[in-house]
Amino acid sequence: MLRFGAQLDVLGNYEPLIHPSTIADVVHAHPRQNFNNVFADTLIQEANTKRYCTGVRLLKPGQIDTIRKNPVMRAYDGW
């Protein structure tokens, strides 16, 4: 469950499995506060500080843009 939720939250995966009103209700109760951009910035900072951290694997070309432009959460992330 945690992995499923994290992938929806960060990358927008599994969107068809969650009703849009459920996403809206959760985000209303727990505002994102620009989460995807903050998360992407934190990954970059972590990778620059710790060369062998797990976040380095997420820095493949285009991956940070995918996180920042999460199509499911874009409307809630200040886009």
C-alpha positions as CSV (number, residue, x, y, z in Angstrom):
1,M,0.0,0.0,0.0
2,L,2.7,2.4,0.9
3,R,4.6,1.9,-2.4
4,F,1.3,2.3,-4.4
5,G,0.5,5.5,-2.6
6,A,4.0,6.9,-3.0
7,Q,4.0,6.2,-6.7
8,L,0.7,7.9,-7.1
9,D,1.8,10.8,-5.0
10,V,5.2,11.3,-6.6
11,L,4.9,10.1,-10.2
12,G,1.2,9.9,-10.9
13,N,1.2,6.1,-11.4
14,Y,-2.0,4.1,-10.9
15,E,-4.3,7.1,-11.4
16,P,-7.1,4.9,-13.1
17,L,-7.5,3.0,-9.8
18,I,-8.3,6.0,-7.7
19,H,-11.5,8.0,-8.2
20,P,-10.8,11.8,-8.7
21,S,-13.0,12.7,-5.8
22,T,-11.0,10.5,-3.5
23,I,-7.8,12.3,-4.5
24,A,-9.5,15.7,-4.1
25,D,-10.8,14.8,-0.6
26,V,-7.4,13.6,0.6
27,V,-5.6,16.6,-0.8
28,H,-8.2,18.9,0.8
29,A,-7.6,17.2,4.2
30,H,-3.8,17.1,3.7
31,P,-2.6,20.0,1.5
32,R,0.4,19.2,-0.7
33,Q,2.1,22.5,-0.3
34,N,4.0,22.2,-3.6
35,F,5.1,18.7,-2.6
36,N,6.4,17.5,-6.0
37,N,8.7,20.4,-6.5
38,V,10.0,20.3,-2.9
39,F,10.5,16.5,-3.3
40,A,12.4,16.9,-6.6
41,D,14.6,19.7,-5.1
42,T,15.4,17.5,-2.1
43,L,16.3,14.5,-4.3
44,I,18.8,16.7,-6.2
45,Q,20.3,18.2,-3.0
46,E,20.6,14.7,-1.4
47,A,22.2,13.2,-4.6
48,N,24.7,16.1,-4.7
49,T,25.6,15.7,-1.0
50,K,25.6,11.9,-0.9
51,R,26.8,10.3,-4.1
52,Y,25.6,6.8,-3.2
53,C,22.2,7.6,-1.7
54,T,19.0,5.9,-3.0
55,G,17.9,9.2,-4.6
56,V,20.7,9.1,-7.1
57,R,18.9,6.3,-9.0
58,L,15.9,8.7,-9.5
59,L,18.1,11.2,-11.2
60,K,17.9,9.5,-14.6
61,P,17.4,12.0,-17.5
62,G,13.9,13.3,-17.4
63,Q,13.0,11.7,-14.0
64,I,13.0,15.0,-12.1
65,D,10.8,16.6,-14.7
66,T,8.4,13.6,-14.4
67,I,8.2,14.2,-10.7
68,R,7.7,17.9,-11.0
69,K,5.0,17.5,-13.7
70,N,3.1,14.7,-12.1
71,P,-0.2,14.9,-14.1
72,V,-2.4,13.6,-11.3
73,M,-1.2,16.0,-8.7
74,R,-0.3,19.0,-10.9
75,A,-3.6,20.8,-10.1
76,Y,-2.9,20.5,-6.4
77,D,0.9,21.4,-6.6
78,G,0.6,25.0,-7.7
79,W,0.8,24.4,-11.4
